[in-house]
Amino acid sequence: MERTLENSLSCARQLDDADPLRKFRDHFHFPNLNGKEVIYFTGNSLGLFPKKAHSYVDQEFLDWKTLAVEAHLKAKNPWFYYHHFCEQALAKIVGGNKEEVVAMGSLTSNLHLLMVSFYQPKKNRFKIIMEANAFPSDQYAVESQVRYHGYDPDEAIIVIKPREGEHIIRTEDIVQVIDKNSEQLSTIMFGGVNYLTGQLFDMKTIAEAGHNAGAYVGFDLAHAIGNVPLLLHDWNVDFACWCSYKYLNSGPGGVAGVFVHEKHGSDKSLPRFAGWWGNEEETRFQMKKKFSPQFGAAGWQLSNAPVFAMAIHRASLEIFDEAGIKNLRTKSEALTGYLEFVINEYNNRNPSAELKIITPANTFERGCQLSMIAASDGQRIFNLLTASGVMADWREPNVIRMAPVPLYNTFEEVWRLGQILNFSQS
Ligand SMILES: *Cc1c(COP(=O)(O)O)cnc(C)c1O
């Protein structure tokens, strides 16, 4: 979509007309405010409701109603195997093979489970590296793991910050900190995309540096999955986890997922917290003593599948499969580029009320989200957007985040946002 951008309705409409993914917008329900459809830029927080999830959930209601316990094996989609119905699509989205992924549990609890296996601090190797401003749940999880093993979080957790006066963490700084701590490093646990700044980290380089230092490397992909293409297998990432209610549109508290690299898939020496659903399927119902894990990520499961949440997940993953993550990325770069253009136009006209974009300008360092800091009056601008039917979000102390999502947002919506901003200053 190479063309000269203009801050005009006709330009926005031309871009929408040329968008091969345009039809996917109709697959979703949009919220209303005062009877008007909102401009929804918060798919990074809670993705929209895919219409076809209704019939997927209804199928499970029907099988429960008519088959009850028999549905475990006799349902149209047998519940015993339900997580398998998500694995093909998930594998494509994260760039792994299907044994490396499993839909299970919830994000923070999965992070704990993975840390049990991949954070095994020893007296001379106990440090863990994270990014500054990691999502609070990740900070709490890591701190509590460190304490659980008897170490002091202030000593064990190394937080990599942006340089003075900068908002973005430079990859060279990350690599340098890893190298410097290589003797004592146990694990690296980074975000894929930082929730606050929208920075997309160079996961391949971080994994390489981490392995050179003798550490395990894992990522929390909450803001990356379904947003940017991933190649976890090829990048040699050890473990990863994510939630499905953000870009994956699988509903509030929806079923989350984990990735465990194939190379650890049959490693029975890794410590892990086990449950019956992680046991080999053939012997699971023999109810015998002695846990025998399945090969791959599935061996980290604890409990039987939350079928209703998974039915929504499955419906949503099929949409991703149909749209294709590469196509989504192509549109996403153009759509976010247009948002950046419109914001910068506004800034040029309103230097005193500048919305400074802190997300990297390079497309390879960001997904669809742009985060901005208002020079003054951020809360007023944000409230005005809300009153005008734009759902963006506000993060303390002063960050406005907007995520135009390629599956369902349009160039025209971005143009309309610009009009609302400009109008607010006149
Ligand atoms: C959204 C998000 C969470 C939320 O965790 P839940 O366990 O799903 O409540 C955790 N970590 C990151 C990085 C997130 O973006």
The ligand as a Gaussian input file, in Angstrom:
#p B3LYP/6-31G(d) Opt

LIG

0 1
 C       -2.730000      -8.659000      30.066000
 C       -1.486000      -9.137000      30.676000
 C       -1.505000      -9.965000      31.815000
 C       -2.790000     -10.367000      32.493000
 O       -2.660000     -11.593000      33.143000
 P       -3.905000     -12.547000      33.455000
 O       -3.316000     -13.665000      34.194000
 O       -4.504000     -12.936000      32.140000
 O       -4.902000     -11.761000      34.255000
 C       -0.287000     -10.408000      32.304000
 N        0.881000     -10.048000      31.714000
 C        0.914000      -9.248000      30.637000
 C        2.216000      -8.892000      30.013000
 C       -0.255000      -8.752000      30.104000
 O       -0.221000      -7.937000      29.056000

